[in-house]
Amino acid sequence: MTPEGDALGFLQLCADKRYHRKTMDAFEAATALTGPDRYWIEATAGGAAAFAEPTLTARYAYENGARIMGWAAHGDGCGGFPGRSDADMQAMLEAAARELLAEFPDADHWLLFGQGGRVEVSPLTRSGSSERA
């Protein structure tokens, strides 16, 4: 996706130091939202997997023009979910992101999952599937 002119976005990610910058870099590469003023972020333990409903920051970003939404989490031992497997984390991320589709209907949605030191990005479609990029 290549945003036009003033396209804005939002990225909810885990605050884990191992994946914070990698997730932002992957989001920027997938969406072409580069530069510090192109998207809002929210970083908390567990990332998007920790939220079953949108946060104030996500709503604020959407209300102020964000139409590219990124939902991120990671495996490799997330401090927000001690003891959860990588597969559990990925499933939790996908479930949370699916719930967010309805809250932000006019946005393009992206899943970002970190594992093994890399972050994979896939668009989230309303048809019920994500496509690995």
N, C-alpha and C positions, 0 to 999 in steps of 0.2 A: 504494500500500500504506500502511496506517495501522497502525503497531505498537501492540500493546496493552500498557499499563502498563510492565512491566519489559523490553520488547524491547531486545535489544542487537545491535550489528553490528560489522562490520570493513570497513575500506576500505584497499586497497593502491593507492597512487597514485604518480605521478612527483613528485620533489622540485622540479621546475622552477618557479621563482617566478611564471612567467606563468600557470600552470594550477593551482597548489597550492590556493589558496583557492577558485577557481572550481569545482574538482572537489569539494571538501568541501561547498560550498553546493549544488551540483547533487545530490549524494548525499543530503544532508539533506532537500532539497525532495521528492525522489522517494520517500524511505522514511519521512519524518516522524521520523527519528532526530535530533532537535535537542538541543542542549546538549552540553557538553563531556564528560559522563559516559555518553553513550548508545552510543558506539562507539570501538573501537580504530583506530589508523591505523598504516600503515607507508609511509614515503615514501623511495623510492630512485630513482636515475637509471634511467629506463626504465619505472618503474611495474610493473604486473602483466605487461606484455609481456616483462619481463626474467626471469620465473620460469616454469619448466616444472613446478615442483612447489611445494607450499605451504611457506611459511616458518615458522619457529618462532613468530613473532608471530601468523600466521593460525591456526595450530594452537592456540596458547594461547587466543586469543579464542574459537574454536569450543568448546574444552573448557570454557570459562567462560561459555557461554551465548549467544555470538553466533550468530544465525540469519538475519541479513541481511548478505550478503557483497557488497562492491563491488570490482570489478576495473577499474582505470583506466590509461589511457595517453593520449598526445596526439600530434598531428602538428606541423606548423610547425617542424620541426627539433628533434628530441629529442636532448639531449646524451648520453643513454645509448646511442643508436644513431645516431651521425653518418652522414649521407648516405642514410638510409632515407627513402623516400617516405611520405607520409601514408597511402596505401593499404597499404603494407607494414606500417606501425605498427598500423593497424587490424586487419589480418589476424593479426599476431602476438598482439595483445591477445585477439582472439576465440579463437585456438588455445589460448593459455594458460588462458583462462577455462573453456573446454570441458573441459580436463584437470582443473580444480579442482572441477567438478561432482561427480565421484565421491568426491573426498576429503571433501567437506562435504555429504553427501546430504540432511540435514535442514534445509538453509538455502535461503533465496531468494537468487538470484544476480542481480547487476546489472552491466551493462557501461557504462562511462563513457568517452567519447572526446572529447578537446578538439581543436578545429581552428578556425582563424579567430577566436580569442578567445572562443569559446563551447564549452560542454560539453554534449554530447548524452547522454542516459541511456536505456537500454533494458533491459527485463528479459531475462534469459537463461533460455531454457526448455530442458528436457531433450529436447525433440523435435528439437533441432538448429537452431533458429532463434532470433534475437533480434528483438524488436519495438521499433522506434524509438518513443520517447516524445515 
